[in-house]
């Protein structure tokens, strides 16, 4: 395209280059290729995500990569160190004033560039406009379903970035063609990671978004970024430490005076040692189970005042390894294991989603759980650093991890389900092993445990 810039400008257009490295990399690129057009840097891949560009190991490491490398060398390009995200592919778009799209090329592998003539032709006055998103073809849909049958049993290739790319082949683009203006969405733990990406996406769809955060400072910083990125002014912050029942009650009192359309239970912790809250609850149990239970109960009337109330529990694939524990949920007698405590509470969230679906049956509210796969979030880096170091090259982005939560919150057809467990926009089994199945008595014991502790505040360590 460097050799066609004058021709592009003669047609009243401009070549804008977007990269995902640091600004000094962009400056070096501009100098190396003697370019004078606009350069933008997007290290958080927001533009790439919005454009639907591909990202993954399979796409980068294609059989034709050596041929593309030779072609680049012949053209004078030299590959030094990797700059930005090494797994992110690019694309080319021709956009007229007003946002009309006349050309789109989404790279399917490294070095996959469109012919410059095709781009220039799209600048002509009689170029046809094309839809912003292409419909999923039957071939693409069934390819995604077929590949899913191969990768899902492996767990690793299903939960990682490869799994997301494969499952996304059968996503329906029209599912997210929605306008959430007038909807009010509450998200716990929304200042970073999956919660932040969920808030960002819902704000981008026009919803009023309330970030429920322990730290008002970090919450306000996140809200400012979301407002700037989306142009949505209806993004606010409310203080909430979901592990403290007094904080839950205070927040629910402030928030329950108007209808709530979406409540996302996202806040999470994974402590290395047993920590007890002011309510006598183990921190993981309080954050993932008892606090969200109370918040759902206190906001149930506001949810039912919506014509389309949705409660979403962001669980974890780790719940597949554990059975619902009702004998010592509070870790008062067992030697503490933070990873196991996390998995047990994530199992409990899935069960609570199912029970709340029954409790709210006949109302306008649905309750579902989901798991995000393995995503590269701040909590993963800080809480399980060894896992992160081992898997960081295959982890999903936080946006990919949040995708199903966003879909459950926004998609019109998603509300046909309640009491289900989702992964990559599909209902999934809640048990992979027969040994993890709970009894009806176990389910009742979990519900009663939550009810007892939000109402009576008994000392659970001595219980």
C-alpha positions in Angstrom: 0.0 0.0 0.0 3.0 2.3 0.5 3.3 2.7 -3.3 -0.4 3.5 -3.7 -0.7 6.3 -1.1 -0.7 9.1 -3.6 -3.4 7.4 -5.6 -5.5 6.8 -2.5 -5.2 10.5 -1.5 -6.1 11.6 -5.0 -9.4 9.9 -4.5 -10.0 11.9 -1.3 -9.1 9.1 1.0 -6.4 8.5 3.7 -4.5 5.4 4.7 -4.7 5.0 8.5 -2.5 2.3 10.0 -3.4 0.7 13.3 -0.9 -1.5 15.2 -1.0 -3.1 18.7 2.6 -2.3 19.8 3.9 0.6 21.8 4.0 4.1 20.4 7.8 4.0 19.9 7.3 0.8 17.7 4.9 2.8 15.6 7.4 5.6 15.2 10.1 3.2 14.2 7.7 1.6 11.6 6.9 5.0 10.2 10.6 5.8 9.8 11.6 2.4 8.4 8.9 2.6 5.7 9.1 6.4 5.1 5.4 6.8 5.7 3.7 10.1 6.7 0.1 9.1 7.2 -1.8 8.7 10.5 -0.6 5.9 12.9 -2.7 4.7 15.8 -1.6 2.2 18.5 -4.1 -0.2 20.1 -2.2 -2.4 22.6 -5.5 -3.4 24.3 -6.8 -4.7 20.9 -10.1 -2.9 21.2 -10.2 -1.9 17.5 -9.2 -5.4 16.5 -12.0 -6.8 18.6 -14.6 -4.4 17.3 -13.5 -5.3 13.7 -13.9 -9.0 14.3 -10.2 -9.7 13.5 -8.8 -13.2 14.2 -6.3 -14.1 16.9 -4.7 -17.5 17.6 -1.8 -19.9 17.2 -3.5 -22.0 14.5 -4.0 -18.9 12.3 -0.5 -17.5 12.7 1.4 -20.8 12.2 -0.1 -21.7 8.8 1.7 -24.0 6.3 2.1 -21.0 4.0 4.0 -18.9 6.6 7.4 -19.6 5.0 6.1 -18.4 1.6 4.7 -15.2 3.1 8.0 -14.6 4.9 10.0 -14.9 1.6 7.6 -12.5 -0.1 8.1 -10.0 2.8 11.9 -10.3 2.5 11.8 -9.7 -1.2 9.8 -6.6 -0.7 12.4 -5.2 1.7 10.7 -6.0 5.0 12.8 -7.4 7.8 11.4 -9.1 10.9 13.2 -8.2 14.1 11.8 -8.6 17.6 8.1 -9.3 18.0 6.2 -6.2 18.8 2.7 -6.1 20.3 0.6 -9.3 20.5 2.3 -12.0 18.4 -0.9 -13.9 17.9 -3.1 -11.1 16.6 -3.9 -11.0 12.9 -4.9 -7.9 10.9 -7.3 -6.7 8.3 -8.1 -3.9 5.8 -11.3 -1.9 5.7 -12.4 0.9 3.4 -14.9 3.2 5.3 -16.7 6.1 3.7 -17.7 9.2 5.7 -20.7 8.3 7.8 -19.4 4.8 8.5 -20.4 3.1 5.2 -18.2 0.1 4.6 -17.2 -0.7 1.0 -14.4 -3.2 1.5 -13.4 -5.7 4.2 -10.5 -8.1 4.4 -10.0 -10.2 7.5 -6.7 -12.0 7.5 -7.0 -15.7 8.0 -3.2 -16.4 8.5 0.0 -14.5 8.9 1.0 -12.7 5.7 -2.5 -12.9 4.2 -2.8 -9.5 2.6 -5.5 -8.3 0.1 -4.5 -7.1 -3.4 -4.0 -3.3 -3.4 -6.1 -3.0 -6.6 -9.2 -4.3 -4.8 -8.7 -1.8 -2.1 -8.3 1.1 -4.5 -11.4 0.0 -6.5 -13.4 0.2 -3.2 -12.6 3.9 -3.1 -14.5 4.7 -6.3 -17.8 6.6 -6.1 -19.8 3.6 -7.5 -18.4 1.0 -5.1 -21.1 -1.0 -3.4 -21.6 -0.9 0.3 -21.4 -4.1 2.2 -22.9 -5.1 5.6 -20.6 -4.6 8.6 -20.9 -8.3 9.6 -21.2 -11.2 7.3 -23.8 -13.9 8.1 -22.5 -17.2 9.3 -22.7 -19.7 6.4 -24.0 -23.2 6.8 -20.5 -24.5 5.9 -18.9 -22.3 8.5 -21.5 -23.2 11.1 -21.0 -27.0 10.6 -17.3 -26.6 10.4 -17.3 -25.0 13.9 -19.6 -27.7 15.3 -17.5 -30.5 13.8 -14.3 -29.1 15.1 -15.9 -28.6 18.5 -16.6 -32.4 18.7 -12.8 -32.9 18.2 -11.4 -30.3 20.6 -14.0 -30.3 23.4 -13.0 -33.7 24.9 -9.4 -32.4 25.2 -10.4 -29.7 27.6 -7.2 -27.7 26.9 -8.0 -27.1 23.3 -11.6 -26.2 24.3 -10.9 -23.9 27.2 -8.0 -22.0 25.6 -8.0 -19.5 22.7 -8.1 -22.2 20.1 -11.4 -23.4 21.5 -12.9 -20.0 21.4 -11.9 -19.5 17.8 -13.4 -22.8 16.8 -16.6 -22.3 18.8 -16.9 -18.7 17.4 -17.2 -20.1 13.9 -20.8 -21.0 14.7 -21.7 -17.8 16.6 -24.7 -16.0 15.1 -23.7 -12.4 14.4 -27.3 -11.3 14.5 -27.4 -12.3 18.2 -25.5 -9.2 19.1 -27.3 -6.9 16.8 -29.2 -5.3 19.7 -29.7 -1.9 21.2 -29.7 -1.9 25.0 -30.7 1.7 25.5 -32.9 1.9 28.5 -31.6 -1.3 30.1 -29.9 -1.1 33.5 -27.0 -3.5 34.0 -25.2 -4.1 37.4 -21.8 -5.9 37.3 -19.8 -6.9 40.4 -16.0 -6.8 40.2 -16.2 -4.6 37.0 -13.0 -2.6 37.3 -10.8 -5.2 35.5 -10.7 -8.5 33.7 -13.9 -10.2 32.6 -16.1 -7.8 34.6 -14.6 -4.8 32.9 -15.0 -6.3 29.4 -18.6 -7.2 30.2 -19.3 -3.6 31.3 -17.5 -2.2 28.3 -19.5 -4.3 25.8 -22.8 -3.6 27.5 -22.1 0.1 27.6 -21.1 0.0 23.9 -24.5 -1.5 23.2 -26.1 1.5 24.9 -27.0 0.2 28.3 -26.8 2.1 31.6 -24.0 0.3 33.3 -23.3 0.3 37.1 -19.9 -0.9 38.1 -20.0 -2.5 41.6 -16.5 -2.3 42.9 -14.7 -2.6 46.3 -12.4 0.3 45.4 -14.2 3.5 44.3 -10.9 4.8 42.9 -10.3 1.8 40.6 -14.0 1.7 39.7 -14.0 5.4 38.7 -10.8 4.8 36.6 -12.5 1.9 34.8 -15.7 3.9 34.3 -13.8 6.8 32.8 -12.1 4.4 30.3 -15.5 2.9 29.3 -17.1 6.3 28.9 -14.2 7.5 26.7 -14.2 4.3 24.6 -18.0 4.0 24.0 -19.2 7.6 24.3 -21.8 6.3 26.7 -22.3 8.7 29.6 -24.5 6.4 31.6 -21.6 4.5 33.2 -21.5 4.9 37.0 -19.8 3.3 40.0 -21.2 2.1 43.3 -19.1 0.9 46.1 -19.7 -2.8 47.0 -17.6 -5.4 48.7 -19.7 -8.5 48.0 -17.9 -10.5 50.7 -19.3 -8.1 53.4 -23.0 -8.6 54.0 -23.4 -5.1 55.4 -21.9 -3.7 52.2 -24.3 -5.9 50.1 -27.3 -4.6 52.1 -26.2 -1.0 51.7 -25.6 -1.3 48.0 -28.9 -3.1 47.4 -30.7 -0.3 49.3 -29.2 2.3 47.0 -29.7 0.3 43.8 -33.1 -1.4 44.3 -35.3 1.7 43.9 -35.4 1.3 40.1 -35.8 -1.8 37.8 -32.7 -3.9 37.2 -32.5 -5.6 33.8 -29.2 -7.5 34.2 -27.3 -8.5 37.4 -23.9 -10.1 36.7 -22.2 -11.9 39.6 -18.5 -11.6 38.5 -16.5 -10.6 41.6 -14.0 -13.3 42.5 -11.1 -14.1 44.8 -8.6 -16.9 45.2 -6.8 -16.5 48.5 -3.8 -18.7 49.3 -4.7 -18.9 53.0 -8.0 -19.1 54.9 -9.3 -15.6 55.6 -12.5 -15.0 57.5 -14.8 -12.0 56.9 -16.5 -9.9 59.5 -19.6 -12.2 59.1 -17.6 -15.3 60.1 -17.5 -16.6 56.6 -14.5 -17.9 54.6 -13.6 -15.2 52.1 -14.1 -17.3 48.9 -17.4 -18.6 50.2 -18.6 -15.1 51.1 -17.5 -13.6 47.8 -18.8 -16.2 45.4 -21.8 -17.7 47.2 -23.3 -16.0 50.3 -22.8 -12.4 49.1 -24.2 -12.9 45.6 -27.1 -14.9 47.2 -28.0 -12.0 49.4 -27.6 -9.5 46.5 -29.9 -11.5 44.3 -32.5 -11.8 47.1 -32.5 -8.1 47.9 -32.7 -7.1 44.2 -35.2 -9.8 43.2 -38.1 -7.3 43.3 -36.2 -4.8 41.1 -35.3 -7.6 38.7 -39.0 -8.6 38.5 -39.9 -5.0 37.7 -38.0 -5.4 34.5 -39.8 -7.1 31.6 -36.5 -8.9 30.8 -34.6 -9.5 34.0 -31.5 -11.6 33.8 -29.1 -12.9 36.5 -25.8 -14.2 35.3 -23.3 -16.2 37.5 -19.8 -16.2 36.2 -18.5 -19.6 37.3 -15.4 -21.5 36.3 -14.5 -24.6 34.4 -12.7 -25.6 37.6 -16.1 -26.5 39.1 -16.1 -29.6 37.0 -13.4 -31.1 39.4 -15.5 -30.7 42.6 -18.7 -31.9 44.1 -21.0 -29.6 46.0 -19.6 -29.6 49.5 -22.2 -29.2 52.3 -20.4 -30.8 55.2 -17.8 -28.1 55.8 -18.4 -25.3 53.3 -16.8 -22.7 55.6 -13.5 -24.7 55.9 -13.8 -24.6 59.7 -12.5 -28.2 60.1 -10.5 -29.0 56.9 -6.9 -28.0 56.1 -7.4 -25.0 53.8 -6.8 -25.4 50.1 -7.5 -22.2 48.2 -7.8 -23.7 44.7 -10.2 -26.4 45.9 -12.2 -23.8 47.9 -12.4 -21.7 44.7 -13.7 -24.7 42.6 -16.2 -25.7 45.3 -17.7 -22.3 45.4 -17.8 -22.1 41.6 -19.8 -25.4 41.7 -22.1 -23.9 44.3 -22.7 -20.9 42.0 -23.9 -23.2 39.2 -26.3 -24.9 41.6 -27.5 -21.6 43.0 -28.2 -20.4 39.4 -30.4 -23.5 38.9 -32.2 -23.0 42.2 -32.8 -19.3 41.6 -34.2 -20.2 38.2 -36.8 -22.4 40.0 -37.5 -19.7 42.6 -38.1 -17.1 39.9 -40.1 -19.4 37.7 -43.3 -17.6 36.5 -41.6 -14.2 36.7 -39.9 -12.2 34.0 -36.4 -13.1 35.4 -34.1 -15.9 34.1 -31.0 -17.1 36.0 -28.1 -18.8 34.2 -24.4 -19.6 34.9 -21.5 -19.6 32.5 -17.8 -20.2 32.5 -15.3 -18.2 30.5 -12.7 -20.8 29.7 -9.1 -20.0 30.5 -8.7 -16.2 30.2 -5.7 -14.0 30.8 -7.1 -11.8 33.6 -5.3 -9.9 36.4 -6.7 -12.4 39.0 -5.3 -15.4 37.2 -1.8 -13.7 37.0 -1.8 -12.8 40.7 -3.7 -15.8 42.2 -2.3 -18.7 40.2 1.0 -17.3 38.7 2.4 -20.8 37.9 -0.6 -21.7 35.8 -0.4 -18.3 34.1 3.3 -18.7 33.3 2.7 -22.2 31.9 -0.4 -21.2 29.8 -0.1 -17.5 29.0 0.5 -18.1 25.3 -2.7 -20.0 24.9 -5.0 -18.0 27.2 -8.1 -16.2 25.9 -8.3 -12.5 26.1 -10.5 -11.1 28.9 -13.0 -10.0 26.1 -13.1 -13.6 24.8 -13.7 -14.9 28.3 -16.5 -12.4 28.8 -18.2 -13.1 25.5 -20.8 -15.6 26.8 -21.7 -13.3 29.8 -22.2 -10.5 27.3 -24.3 -12.7 25.1 -26.4 -13.9 28.0 -27.0 -10.3 29.1 -27.8 -8.9 25.6 -29.0 -11.6 23.2 -32.8 -11.7 22.8 -32.9 -15.5 22.2 -30.7 -16.2 25.2 -33.6 -15.6 27.6 -35.4 -18.7 26.3 -33.1 -20.6 28.8 -33.1 -20.5 32.5 -31.2 -22.6 35.1 -28.6 -23.6 32.5 -24.8 -23.6 32.4 -23.2 -22.0 29.3 -19.8 -22.1 27.7 -19.1 -20.2 24.4 -22.8 -19.4 23.9 -24.0 -23.0 24.2 -25.7 -24.8 27.1 -23.3 -27.4 28.5 -23.4 -30.3 30.9 -22.8 -29.4 34.5 -21.0 -32.7 35.3 -18.3 -34.5 33.4 -17.8 -37.2 36.2 -20.6 -39.1 38.0 -18.8 -38.6 41.3 -19.5 -34.8 41.3 -23.3 -35.1 41.2 -25.1 -33.7 44.2 -28.3 -34.9 45.8 -31.5 -33.0 46.4 -30.5 -32.9 50.0 -27.2 -31.3 49.1 -28.9 -28.6 47.1 -31.3 -27.8 49.9 -28.4 -27.7 52.4 -26.7 -25.1 50.2 -29.8 -23.0 50.0 -30.5 -23.2 53.7 -26.8 -22.4 54.5 -27.2 -19.2 52.5 -30.5 -18.3 54.0 -29.4 -18.9 57.6 -26.3 -16.8 57.2 -27.8 -13.8 55.5 -30.6 -13.7 58.0 -29.2 -14.7 61.4 -25.4 -14.0 61.0 -24.5 -17.1 63.1 -20.8 -17.8 63.9 -20.1 -20.3 61.2 -16.7 -21.3 62.5 -18.3 -22.7 65.7 -21.2 -24.2 63.8 
